[in-house]
Amino acid sequence: MIICCGEALIDMVPETLANGESSYVPRSGGAVFNTAVAMGRLGIECALVSGISNDLFGEQLVQGLEHSNVATDHLMRSDLPTTLAFVKLVNGHASYAFYDENTAGRMLTRADAVTLPKGCHALYFGGISLATLPCQEFYLETLAQNSEGRVVMIDPNIRPAFIADEMQYRAVLTDAFERVDIVKVSDEDLDWIDQSDASLEEKTRALLGRGPSVVIITLGGDGALIYLKGADAPVTVAAQKVTVADTVGAGDSFNAGFLANLADNDLLSPEKIAILSVEQASEAAQFAASVAAITVTRQGANPPWRNELTA
């Protein structure tokens, strides 16, 4: 089992009505929710740890998880409202305005941290859940209590406008990177994390030196680079050429595909990730790119089912 730990929210996505007027449609989302859904659709045993409201949007989120074969046993329900993210699309690229004060996901505390089942082989963290208090402390404590002997992947998915204290958040990420096996960041994320004049290569090597065995740098339409400890050169993975509807959920689908391929090949242990070969990393990244390629052909975060990859 892979357990995803982080936010589930509602993306308010702009749509044009039949009469030409603009409106917003509520779609289930959140970086970690999207990753869990993508993993479930790929046939990987998966669960989500998150704070979910009892309101109508919370019910929508739970139904979406169940529809995609994601276990909901570890959800923490409350009567607080659901986080909303209003989406702005420009040439298919999304930016967000978040409404997150006193929400079911935001208000989890360190005391709520959970002990996860022994059958869990890997943990995934990321998204805005790591950037805001008090839920930041909940997820960091859950990481500390459950990381031993398990593969841990993190994708901070930086949203600069969402971060109240940049120095504190960089310190949080520095500490987290020391305790994980796989880090995925976009080139823009890396430039925010490391604001020095160093090159992309130098910044990535520095991040690799902090603790993870694998660092993935996604480059949008230019594909991705996979850096491995002990490898002289990165693995280069080209993005698949498709007609893009929008990029919502693309990185989340990539993350799910990468972990799913590692699971398919029985590589989900810290010892195996530490000696991951160039060939194994390349196969996982190519599979991840194929999952993301289907997602971007659709509006919103709508990752493919496993049979769509072989159709």
N, C-alpha and C positions, 0 to 999 in steps of 0.2 A: 504493500500500500504506500502511496505518496500522499502526504497531507499538506495542503496549501493553507497558509496562515496569513490572513490579511483582509482587506476591505471588500465588501459587497455593497453596491450602491445602484442608484438609478441614473442612467445617462438620459438627459432630456435632449433628444436629437431633433434638429430642425428638419421639417418636411414641408413641401409645398402642397397645399390642398387643391382639390379639383377646380375650385373657383379662383385659384391663383394666389390666395392668401397664404401667409406663412404660419406655421404652428409648430409645437413641440410634441414629440411622441416619446413616452417613457419606455426606455429599453433597459433591461437588466445589464449591469456592467460592473466596473471596478477591475483594476489590473489583476488582482489575485483571484477574484471570482471568475474572470475570463479564462485565466490559466487553468483553474480547476475544471471548468466546463469543457475546455478543449481537451484536457487529459481524459476526462470521463468519456468523451465522444471517441477518443482513440482506443478505448477499451482497457485503459489502465485503472486498476482499483484505486480510488481516490476519495478524499474527504476534504471538507473545508472547515477551518476554525475561524470564526468571525462573530461579531455582534450583529444580530439581525432583529429588526423591529417586528412587532406584532401588527403593524399597520398594513394597509393594502399593498404597499410596495414591498414590504417584507415578505408577504405571502407570494408575491410575484417572483421574488428572488428564490425562495425555497422551491417553488414549483419548477423554476428553471434548472436548479441543481438536480432535482429528482428526475426531470426529463432527460438530463444528460448523464445520468448514472453516477452522480456525485453523492456520497454519503453525507447526511445532514446531522448525524449523531452528536457532533461536537459544536454545533451552533449554539450561541448563547442569546436567547430571546429576551426582549424587554419591551416596555411600552414607549420607550423613547422613539423619536421619528427616524426615518431612513435618510441617509445622506443623499443629496441630489447634486448632480454635476451637469450644468448646462453646457452643451457642446456647440462650438463654432467651427464650421468647416470652411476652409479656404483652399480651393484646388484639391480637395480630398484630404487635406491634412487638418487634424483636429487640435483645437485648443479648448480649455475648460475653465468654467467659473464654478467653484465648489461652494455648496451650502452645507456646512458640516458641524456647526456648533451644537453641542448637547445632543448628539445623535446616538443611536444604538451602537454603531460601530466605533465611534469616537470615545465613548465613555467607559470602555473596558479599562480596568486598572491592574496593577501588578498583582494584587491579591486574587484576581480572577484567573491567573495563569493555570494552565491545565497540564496534567501528566498524560501523555499520549500512549496509545496501545503498543504493546511489544511487536505487533505485526507490521508496524510502520517502518519502512526501509529508508525513506527520504522525506525531507521537509523542504518546503518552498516558502520564502518570505519576500515581501516587496511592497511596492505601491505607496500610496499616501499614508498607509497605516504606520509606517516607520517614521513619518515626519511630524506627527502631531501627538501632543499629550492630551489625556493620559494613556491612550491606547499604545503609544510607542513603548511605554514601560511594560505593558502587558505582553507585547510581542517579543521584546528583548528577554523578558523573564521566561517566556515559553521556549524561546531559543536556548537559553542557558540550561533549562531543566531537561531538555529533550534532545539535544544535539549529539550527545556521546554515542558513537557507534553507528551513526546514521549519516548519509549524504545530505548536505545542506546546500541549497542554491538560493541566491539572493539577487533580485533585480530591483534596485531602488526606484527606478522609473521617475526620475527627478521632475518635480513640478515646482519651479522656483517661486512662483507667486503664492504657493501654498505653505512655504516654509517661513515661520516667524523668526527663528534664530538660526541663521546659516552656520555660524561657528559651532553651535551645539550640535547641529545635525551632522556636520562633517565629522565631528568627534564620535558621534554615535555610529556612523558608517565605518569609520576607521576601526573601531572596536569590533563591529560585526564582521568585517572582512577577515579579521584574524581567526574567526571561529567557523568559517564556512569553506566548502570545497569548490564551489562553482560560483563565480560572479558574472552576471550579464549586465552590461551597460551599453547605451548608445554612445557614439562619439560625442554628442552634445552633453550627455550625462557626465562623461569622463572629464570634459572641459570644465563643467561646473564643480565637480568634486576636487579636481586638481587644477587650480587657476594659475599655475606657473607657466613659464614660457617654453617648457619642455615640449618635445614632439609627441605625437600620439603614441609612437613606439615606446618612448621613454616613460610616458605616464602609465602605459599598460604594464611595462616591466616593473615599475615601482609598485603598482597595485598587486601584481602577481607575487612580489616579494613580501607582501604583508601577511600572506597565509594561504590564500586559495591555491588549489592545484590547477584550476582551469579558469581563464578569463576570456569571456566572449565580448567582442566589440561589434555591435551592429552599426551598419553604415547606410541605412535606408535602402534606396534603390541600388546602391553599390555592393550590397551583400553583407558579409560578416567576416571577421578575423577571429580565429580561435588560437589563443596563446596557451601553451602547456608548459609546466615546469620541466626543465631539462631539455626542451626543444629549442633549437637555434632560431627557427623561423616559424611564423604563425601559419596555421592552416587557413587558406583562403577559400571562401564559399561564395559563389555568385548568387545574386538574387534572380529568381525565376521571372521571366518576362511575361507579364499578364496585363490585362486592362484593369486599372485600379478604380474601384468605386470610392473607397476611402480607406484610410490606414488605421481606423479604430480597431484595437485588439490585435494588430499585427504582431507586435513584440510579445504579447501574452501567448499567442498561438505558437510563436517560435519557441518560447520557453517550454511550453507543454510538449511540443514535438521533440525537443532535445532530450528532456527527461524520459519521455515515452520510449525513445529509441534506446537509451541506456537501459531501461527496464527490460525491453524486448531482448537485449543481448546480455542480460544477467550481469550488468556492470554497476549496479547500485549498491556499492559499498565504498567507504572512504579509502580502503586499501587499493581497490581497483581504479578509482578515480585518480588516485595519486600517481598511478603509472599508466594512465590512459594513453594509448598510442595515437599517432597522427591519423592512422587509418580509421580507428574507432571514433575519434573526434570528428573527422571529416564525414563519416557516415551519419552520425547523429546530427550534425549541422545541416547536411543536405536534406535529411528527412524533415528537420525543423523548418527549413526554408520552403519545402513543399507544402507543409501545413499552413504556414503564413501566407503563401502565395494564393491559396484558395480563399483564405479569410479576406484578403484585401479586394477580391473581386466582388464582394458582397457589401451591402450597406450595413454599418454597425458591426459590433463584435459577434460574428456568427461563424465560429470555427467549424471545420469539416468533421464528419464522422469517418471512421477508419475505412469503410468501404468506398468512400469517395476518392480516396487516394489511389485506389487500385482500379477504379472504374475506367 
